[in-house]
Amino acid sequence: MQLEGKVAIVTGGGSGIGRAIAHGLAGEGVSVVVADLDGERAEAVAAELEEAEGKAAAFAADVSQTEQVDAMVEEAVRRFGRLDIMVNNAGRAARGFVGEMTDETWDGVIAVNLRGTFLCSRAALRHMIPQRSGRIINTASGLGLRGFPGGAVYAASKAAIINFTRSLAQEVARYGIAVNAIAPGVTDTPLWRAFRSQAEIEEALKSGRVGQPEDFVPLVVFMCSEAGGVHSGVTVDREVYVQRGER
C-alpha cells in the first residue's frame, strides 16, 4: 500500500491497459477517477474498484476537448481533495497509407493521442505545481520507436508522446513532479482486437509475443511511488521490460 492516500485519474480507464492500471493503483490504496469516452464503461470499472473496497469515481470525457478535460480534473479534486497521479492512457488508432489517408483520420488520431496527453497534463499541472509533487504517466507505444507501414499516424502520435514526455519532465522537475512513459507494444486489448480477424488474433496469441494489459502495472506503480520519482523523462519499451514467457 505504498501509494495509500494518493489520488489518480486514469484516462481510457474503461478497458484494456487503462482498466488494468486503475485496478493496480486502487490495490495500492489510491483513490481512482476512471475516465473514458464511454461513460458506461467508466462506471463499470469504478464499480469494480469500489467493490474491492477502493475509492473510485467515473467520469465521461473526450480528452481532445479542453472544457471536458478541465472539468474532469476539477471534479477529481472536488471529489477527493487533491490530484497526485495523471495517467494519460486514452488512445485512438487508425490504419492507412499516407498517400490515401484523409485529413479527418490523421486529425482524429493526433487529437486524442497527442492533444489529449497535452490537455490532461496541463490541467493536472495546475494542481501538481502548487503542491510541488505529482506523477504523470503517458502511454506511448513501441511503434513510436520503430514505426510500421500503414501506421504512420499512430506511430507519429506515439513518437511525439515520447518526446513530449522527455521535454515536460525537464520543465517540471524543479517542482518535484516526475513524468514518464510506457511503450506496451502488442497487447491483447479491445483496441488491438478491433483491427484483426479472429484467425489473426488466435495466430498472434499462439506466438507468445502478445502482452497482457497487466504487464506494466508493477512498473506504473513504481513510477508513481516516492522511489520512482528519481526517474523522469524515461520511456520503458515492452521489448526490454517484459521478456517473452516471463509475464
C-alpha positions as CSV (number, residue, x, y, z in Angstrom):
1,M,0.0,0.0,0.0
2,Q,2.9,2.4,-0.8
3,L,0.5,4.9,-2.5
4,E,-2.2,4.9,0.1
5,G,-4.0,8.3,0.2
6,K,-3.0,9.4,-3.3
7,V,-5.5,10.4,-5.9
8,A,-5.2,9.4,-9.6
9,I,-7.0,10.0,-12.9
10,V,-6.7,7.2,-15.5
11,T,-7.9,8.2,-18.9
12,G,-9.1,5.4,-21.2
13,G,-9.7,3.6,-17.9
14,G,-12.8,1.8,-19.1
15,S,-11.0,-1.1,-20.7
16,G,-7.6,-2.7,-21.6
17,I,-4.4,-1.2,-20.2
18,G,-6.2,1.7,-18.6
19,R,-8.5,-0.7,-16.7
20,A,-5.6,-2.8,-15.5
21,I,-3.7,0.3,-14.3
22,A,-6.8,1.6,-12.5
23,H,-7.1,-1.7,-10.6
24,G,-3.3,-1.8,-9.9
25,L,-3.4,1.7,-8.4
26,A,-6.5,1.1,-6.4
27,G,-4.9,-2.0,-5.0
28,E,-2.2,0.3,-3.6
29,G,-4.7,2.4,-1.8
30,V,-5.1,5.1,-4.5
31,S,-8.5,6.8,-5.0
32,V,-9.0,6.5,-8.7
33,V,-11.1,8.6,-11.1
34,V,-11.8,6.3,-14.1
35,A,-12.2,8.5,-17.2
36,D,-13.4,7.2,-20.5
37,L,-15.1,8.4,-23.6
38,D,-17.7,5.7,-22.9
39,G,-19.3,6.7,-19.6
40,E,-20.9,3.3,-19.1
41,R,-17.5,1.5,-19.3
42,A,-16.0,4.1,-16.8
43,E,-18.9,3.5,-14.4
44,A,-18.5,-0.3,-14.7
45,V,-14.8,-0.2,-13.8
46,A,-15.3,2.3,-11.0
47,A,-17.9,-0.1,-9.6
48,E,-15.4,-2.9,-9.7
49,L,-12.9,-0.8,-7.8
50,E,-15.4,0.2,-5.1
51,E,-16.5,-3.5,-4.7
52,A,-12.9,-4.3,-3.9
53,E,-13.1,-1.7,-1.1
54,G,-11.4,1.0,-3.1
55,K,-12.4,4.6,-3.5
56,A,-13.3,5.4,-7.1
57,A,-15.4,7.6,-9.3
58,A,-16.2,7.7,-13.0
59,F,-16.1,10.5,-15.5
60,A,-17.1,10.5,-19.2
61,A,-14.7,12.7,-21.1
62,D,-13.3,13.3,-24.6
63,V,-9.7,14.1,-23.8
64,S,-9.3,16.0,-27.1
65,Q,-11.7,18.7,-25.7
66,T,-10.3,21.3,-23.4
67,E,-13.5,22.0,-21.5
68,Q,-14.2,18.4,-20.8
69,V,-10.6,17.7,-19.6
70,D,-10.6,20.7,-17.3
71,A,-14.0,19.7,-15.9
72,M,-12.6,16.1,-15.3
73,V,-9.6,17.3,-13.3
74,E,-11.7,19.8,-11.3
75,E,-14.2,17.1,-10.4
76,A,-11.4,14.8,-9.3
77,V,-10.1,17.5,-7.0
78,R,-13.5,18.4,-5.7
79,R,-14.3,14.7,-5.0
80,F,-11.1,13.6,-3.4
81,G,-9.4,16.9,-2.4
82,R,-6.2,16.7,-4.5
83,L,-4.6,15.1,-7.6
84,D,-1.3,13.2,-7.4
85,I,-1.2,11.0,-10.4
86,M,-2.3,11.5,-14.0
87,V,-2.2,8.5,-16.3
88,N,-2.7,9.6,-19.9
89,N,-3.8,6.3,-21.4
90,A,-6.7,7.2,-23.7
91,G,-5.8,6.4,-27.3
92,R,-7.1,6.1,-30.8
93,A,-5.7,4.0,-33.7
94,A,-6.1,4.0,-37.4
95,R,-4.5,2.1,-40.3
96,G,-3.9,3.6,-43.7
97,F,-1.1,4.6,-46.1
98,V,-0.2,8.2,-46.0
99,G,-0.9,8.7,-49.7
100,E,-4.5,7.6,-49.2
101,M,-5.2,9.0,-45.7
102,T,-7.9,11.6,-45.1
103,D,-7.4,14.7,-43.1
104,E,-10.1,13.5,-40.7
105,T,-8.3,10.2,-40.0
106,W,-5.0,12.0,-39.3
107,D,-6.5,14.7,-37.2
108,G,-8.7,12.3,-35.2
109,V,-5.7,10.2,-34.0
110,I,-3.5,13.2,-33.3
111,A,-6.3,14.9,-31.4
112,V,-6.9,12.0,-29.0
113,N,-3.3,10.7,-28.6
114,L,-1.2,13.8,-28.6
115,R,-3.5,16.7,-27.9
116,G,-5.3,14.7,-25.2
117,T,-2.0,14.0,-23.5
118,F,-1.1,17.7,-23.6
119,L,-4.5,18.8,-22.3
120,C,-4.6,16.3,-19.5
121,S,-1.1,17.1,-18.4
122,R,-1.7,20.8,-18.5
123,A,-4.8,20.5,-16.4
124,A,-3.1,18.3,-13.9
125,L,-0.1,20.6,-13.5
126,R,-2.4,23.4,-12.3
127,H,-2.7,21.3,-9.1
128,M,0.6,19.5,-9.1
129,I,2.8,22.5,-9.4
130,P,1.4,24.4,-6.3
131,Q,1.6,21.2,-4.2
132,R,5.1,20.6,-5.6
133,S,4.6,17.0,-6.2
134,G,3.0,14.7,-8.7
135,R,3.4,11.9,-11.3
136,I,2.4,11.9,-14.9
137,I,2.5,8.6,-16.8
138,N,1.9,8.6,-20.6
139,T,1.1,5.6,-22.7
140,A,3.3,5.6,-25.7
141,S,4.0,2.6,-28.0
142,G,6.8,0.5,-29.3
143,L,5.6,1.7,-32.7
144,G,6.5,5.2,-31.7
145,L,10.1,3.9,-31.6
146,R,10.0,1.7,-34.7
147,G,7.0,2.6,-36.9
148,F,5.4,0.3,-39.5
149,P,3.9,0.5,-43.0
150,G,0.3,1.7,-42.8
151,G,0.7,3.0,-39.3
152,A,2.3,6.4,-39.9
153,V,-0.3,8.5,-38.0
154,Y,-0.4,6.2,-34.9
155,A,3.4,5.8,-34.8
156,A,3.8,9.6,-35.3
157,S,1.5,10.4,-32.4
158,K,3.2,7.9,-30.1
159,A,6.7,9.2,-31.1
160,A,5.5,12.7,-30.3
161,I,4.3,11.5,-26.8
162,I,7.8,10.1,-26.1
163,N,9.4,13.4,-26.8
164,F,6.7,15.3,-25.1
165,T,7.5,13.2,-22.0
166,R,11.2,14.0,-22.2
167,S,10.6,17.7,-22.6
168,L,7.9,18.0,-19.9
169,A,10.0,16.0,-17.4
170,Q,12.7,18.7,-17.7
171,E,10.2,21.5,-17.3
172,V,8.6,20.3,-14.1
173,A,11.5,18.5,-12.3
174,R,12.0,21.6,-10.1
175,Y,8.5,21.1,-8.7
176,G,9.0,17.5,-7.6
177,I,7.0,16.2,-10.5
178,A,8.1,13.2,-12.5
179,V,6.9,12.4,-16.0
180,N,7.5,9.0,-17.6
181,A,6.0,6.9,-20.4
182,I,5.4,3.2,-21.1
183,A,5.6,1.6,-24.5
184,P,3.4,-1.5,-24.2
185,G,3.9,-3.0,-27.7
186,V,1.4,-5.6,-28.9
187,T,-1.1,-6.1,-26.2
188,D,-4.3,-8.0,-26.0
189,T,-6.8,-5.2,-25.7
190,P,-10.2,-4.4,-27.3
191,L,-8.4,-1.7,-29.4
192,W,-5.8,-4.3,-30.7
193,R,-8.5,-6.9,-31.4
194,A,-10.6,-4.3,-33.3
195,F,-8.2,-4.3,-36.2
196,R,-7.8,-8.1,-36.6
197,S,-9.8,-11.1,-37.7
198,Q,-10.4,-13.9,-35.2
199,A,-7.9,-16.0,-37.1
200,E,-5.3,-13.3,-36.9
201,I,-5.9,-12.9,-33.1
202,E,-5.6,-16.7,-32.5
203,E,-2.4,-16.9,-34.5
204,A,-0.9,-13.9,-32.7
205,L,-1.7,-15.3,-29.3
206,K,-0.1,-18.6,-30.2
207,S,3.2,-16.8,-31.0
208,G,3.7,-15.8,-27.4
209,R,4.6,-12.2,-28.4
210,V,1.3,-10.6,-27.4
211,G,1.3,-8.9,-24.0
212,Q,-1.5,-8.6,-21.4
213,P,-2.9,-5.4,-20.0
214,E,-1.5,-6.1,-16.6
215,D,2.1,-6.4,-17.8
216,F,3.1,-2.8,-17.0
217,V,1.1,-2.4,-13.8
218,P,4.0,-3.1,-11.4
219,L,6.2,-0.6,-13.3
220,V,3.5,2.1,-13.2
221,V,3.0,1.6,-9.5
222,F,6.8,2.0,-9.0
223,M,6.9,5.2,-11.2
224,C,4.1,6.7,-9.1
225,S,5.9,5.9,-5.8
226,E,8.3,8.1,-3.9
227,A,11.2,5.9,-5.0
228,G,10.1,6.1,-8.6
229,G,10.3,9.8,-8.6
230,V,14.1,9.8,-9.1
231,H,13.4,8.6,-12.7
232,S,11.9,11.1,-15.0
233,G,11.7,11.6,-18.8
234,V,12.0,7.8,-19.3
235,T,10.1,5.6,-21.8
236,V,10.1,1.9,-21.0
237,D,9.7,-0.3,-24.0
238,R,8.0,-3.7,-23.5
239,E,10.6,-5.5,-25.6
240,V,13.1,-4.5,-22.9
241,Y,10.9,-4.7,-19.8
242,V,8.9,-7.9,-20.5
243,Q,10.8,-10.9,-21.7
244,R,8.7,-13.5,-23.5
245,G,7.4,-16.2,-21.2
246,E,8.1,-14.2,-18.0
247,R,4.8,-12.4,-17.6
